Amino acid sequence: MSKDRVSPTHSTPQLDAADSDRKRSVSIFARLWFLAATVCAVGLSINQIFNLGFFVGSVLPSLQYYYLLLALLLPLVFVMHLDRGGRTDLNTALDLALAVVTTVILIYFALNAQQIVDEAWEYSAPTMAVAASIAFWAIALEATRRSGGLTLAIIALVISLYPTVAELIPGPIKGQQSSFTSVAIFHAMSSESLMGIPMRAFAGLIIGFLIFGVALQRTGGGKFFMDLAFGLLGHTRGGPAKVAIFGSALMGSMSGSVITNILTTGTLTIPAMQRTGFSRTYAAGIETCASTGAVLMPPIMGATAFVMATFLETDYANIALAAIVPSLLYFLGLFIQIDAYAARKGLRGIPRPDLPRIGRTVSEGWYYLLVFGVLIWMLLYLKRESLAPYYATALLLVLNQVLPRNRWRWGDVVNFVEAVGRILVELVGVLAGIGLIIGALAAAGMTGTLTNDLIHLAGGELGLLLIMGAITSFILGMGMTVTAAYIFLAVTLAPALIKAGLDPLPAHMFILYWGMLSYITPPVAIGAYAAASISGSKPMLTGLVAMRLGSVIYIIPFLFVLSPALLLQGSLADIALSVSTAVVGVVLIGSALQGYLVLVGSLTRRPLLQWPIRALILAGGLLLSVPGTAGLFPYGAVASNLLMVSVALALILPALLLVFLSGRGAPAEVAK
């Protein structure tokens, strides 16, 4: 080779350097845009919620506020590159074009918000507004694809187009047909589609709680609560698994994301469980169940509780109070199964010297408990749902800077703003797709039709309708986030349950529970796949174990539908009776499933006797869980309670006698 010839290897570094400089400059621009838009969006939300009057001395009209908020956040879906690993960058001209066009369109709608309302543009709009509406519709679908995945985007696309062909579809789903342009302006400018309930809940309630959750994580709250859980429970039998329940329940309640919770708390709890004797599959299954149930746990319950409060037009405090008993029953069932499994297998906890000291942990992180107390006080006592998270976040950040342990530097502030932006943008993209689905059903007049069709198929039988609703909720919840699944079901299924005779709150709680069960139930078991990636177990087997461990969650929705006292509705006597019998029933159910009953011992000492023993205890537990259902018996609630308890005792007492007799001369444990 001639020495004058230039080798490709000599030119590549120069090209790479130039390309790297270009990408670096684009990344800096994208990051600055992202940070500035996030700060402005949070400031806009604070201005609106606190009535500060930053703009011309008055608070913005609601519709104008929604458009401006979307103008700040929705373009960031294309800046974030959610479909390329969540980087903050603008790698293509298409990304930049989409971001700019989205901003321009939404600012146009914001400037004309008052005219949209006064002149009813959602029914007849100027040519420019029609063109902007069509573009907004397409952009919302792409944002949904990047934020919520291809499955949700396809569902949103098909259903959002449905009103254009509604009269051509035969059978019960035939609806009112509209032109393409009419549907476009309805989606963009009506209060029932993109600007509907999902957006209203997001703009009015959800933003503050998402900011609080990020602040708690970034100031070290996650580590504090995990250390506290390890200090309290780590030394007990099966301790790390019980820590997973406590830690995952608390952190998942704030994040509202099952997968995120598994991938954060699971990296700590799953290895700890494996070190103390839990198999890979069991460790992953426990974390899957704990993180899934966390979304149902007050005080925050992710974003879903606030959307539910908007649907039901009630205070968030009423939703949180109603959710307390069902969520505690679920975690009690999980706790009992873990304790029974650890007792049968002889699993010990972590030695106390290896655990965080409770006194030291509390002395270093007491202000997290104080902030939580302030948040709950404002939520439940003052009932200031929209203001509470902002006050709690402000108090947390002030205390964090006053105390030296986790004090932020400027880099931490920037990272906090980025984290807030990411979680807001991911959710607003998903809610855009859900808004299109709701709007399409409203435009075609299908909401009431679906309700009547479901009731007709069930023949007016509430029990059959509940079973149909459970199956429908499970199927529709596959592949969706908890919030997205709930909103869709709240529009399509909840009205049928209410019309069939259920109170609105139990009906909405029912679909929330069943809509999220695909996280632990094969063949989908999305949460099990995430946990299995940490433990190295087989995902499908992990799903089966999680399904067994979380089996109580399949029963609980039917319990509180049949006995609203479990949602703290009714007289104090009814609530006390229903809760106490349900607690005993759940303990018996969990014990029967694992073959070990606390204070009694193993139920599996005799291979031939263990199955009738466990079956009797399981049946008795189920019967004890159901009292309070006066409608099932002709003599009222008291008679039904006495009858159910009597039948339960008639099953349980012989089973306990068999346990006593089988223990004589039997080995201490028979392998299951």
Secondary structure, DSSP 8 states (H G I E B T S, - for coil): --TTS--HHHHHHHHHHHHHHHHHHHHHHHHHHHHHHHHHHHHHHHHHHTT--TBTTB---HHHHHHHHHHHHTTHHHHHTGGGTS-----SHHHHHHHHHHHHHHHHHHHTHHHHHHTTTTTS--HHHHHHHHHHHHHHHHHHHHHH-HHHHHHHHHHHHGGGSGGGS-GGG------HHHHHHHHHHSTTTTTSHHHHHIIIIIHHHHHHHHHHHHTTHHHHHHHHHHHHHTTSTTHHHHHHHHHHHHHHHHH--HHHHHHHHHHHHHHHHHHTT--HHHHHHHHHHHHHHHTT-TTT-TTHHHHHHHHHTS-HHHHHHHHHHHHHHHHHHHHHHHHHHHHHHT-----GGGS--HHHHHHHHHHHHHHHHHHHIIIIIS--TTTHHHHHHHHHHHHHHHSSTT---HHHHHHHHHHHHHHHHHHHHHHHHHHHHHHHHHHTTHHHHHHHHHHHHTTT-HHHHHHHHHHHHHHHTTTS-HHHHHHHHHHHTHHHHHHTT--HHHHHHHHHHHHTGGGTSTTT-HHHHHHHHHHT--HHHHHHHHHHHTTHHHHHHHHHHH-GGGGT-S-HHHHHHHHHHHHHHHHHHHHHHHTEETTTEES-SSHHHHHHHHHHHHHHHHHHH-TT-GGGSTTHHHHHHHHHHHHHHHHHHHHHHHHHHHTTT--S----
